[in-house]
């Protein structure tokens, strides 16, 4: 077993976590292909910030695409595991332990910010996204993925219809059902978003939406039933965000 996964050994959802973490680089690779398509140019040699890098799946994938990468996370445990993982994969990104609402990074420092499965864990999303806007270069983009609040199964706990509950009720319900969040330190912190909430926040911060869930489901070549339904919904101009478990959004910084 890879060394950085040993820290998860006592977690009740160990098998799910192992699958999620081991497949992260391949999943991120597919997302980066979509990002290349939307930007119209390769991300190779770009400067990239992995906002909420976790155990380093995105950092590794970005590094293997020859990006100059820095990963940030509020969890000391995750940063430690991400460093071990990067060493295992023979890449050498930078890491910063910090709160995403106050980044110790200069203005206009990065071409890309990768924010994969993070915003649902952030208390003050407005401040975090404002900081992302600040550290992006004038032509920079942020790529956000986050679970869809409208999806019937809450992805962290696996509980049906839990995602439709208010955040405080959801926390109580998850604790009542004795389910665990994927993070290995800290308490349940999930606050889910709808597509329209995310879009409204980004536009208020002067981001321009350049890639959406609709674009992503038509881009990827998957043939499972839900992907097929989402693709037909896109063709019929129905709200694709009703038919995907995840939201995908790419936004550029407007100068």
Secondary structure as UniProt FT lines:
FT   HELIX           3..8
FT   TURN            9..10
FT   TURN            12..13
FT   HELIX           14..39
FT   TURN            44..45
FT   STRAND          47..51
FT   TURN            54..55
FT   HELIX           57..64
FT   TURN            65..66
FT   STRAND          68..73
FT   HELIX           76..88
FT   TURN            89..90
FT   STRAND          94..97
FT   TURN            100..101
FT   TURN            107..108
FT   STRAND          110..116
FT   HELIX           119..121
FT   HELIX           125..135
FT   STRAND          136..148
FT   TURN            149..150
FT   TURN            155..157
FT   HELIX           162..164
FT   HELIX           167..176
FT   TURN            177..178
FT   HELIX           195..204
FT   TURN            205..206
FT   STRAND          207..211
FT   HELIX           213..219
FT   HELIX           225..235
FT   TURN            236..237
FT   HELIX           240..242
FT   STRAND          246..253
//
